Amino acid sequence: MVQAIINIDDRTNKILSVIKAKYGLKDESAAIDFIVAEYEEEMLEPELKPEYIEKMQKIMKEEPIGPFNTVDELKAYIESLPGEDED
């Protein structure tokens, strides 16, 4: 956990207090965490999230498949993969 001293105006402080009360949060730090999480969910595109970047880096380290010369070759490869819904 990182500690920071920040300067906020009275209006921002009032808004933090309202959010803290509305969502039953412990303190203003929890209210800030809540606001940032909401911002991330609504405003950041998924490809910018750290989880997405980690996932893509993992995929890039895997051995590549292919190349496929035809769509039929790709289709045959996909059909040969074990399915998740198989019994």
Secondary structure, 3 states (H helix, E strand, C coil): CCCCCCCCCHHHHHHHHHHHHHCCCCCHHHHHHHHHHHHHHHHCCHHHCHHHHHHHHHHHHCCCCCCCCCHHHHHHHHHHCCCCCCC
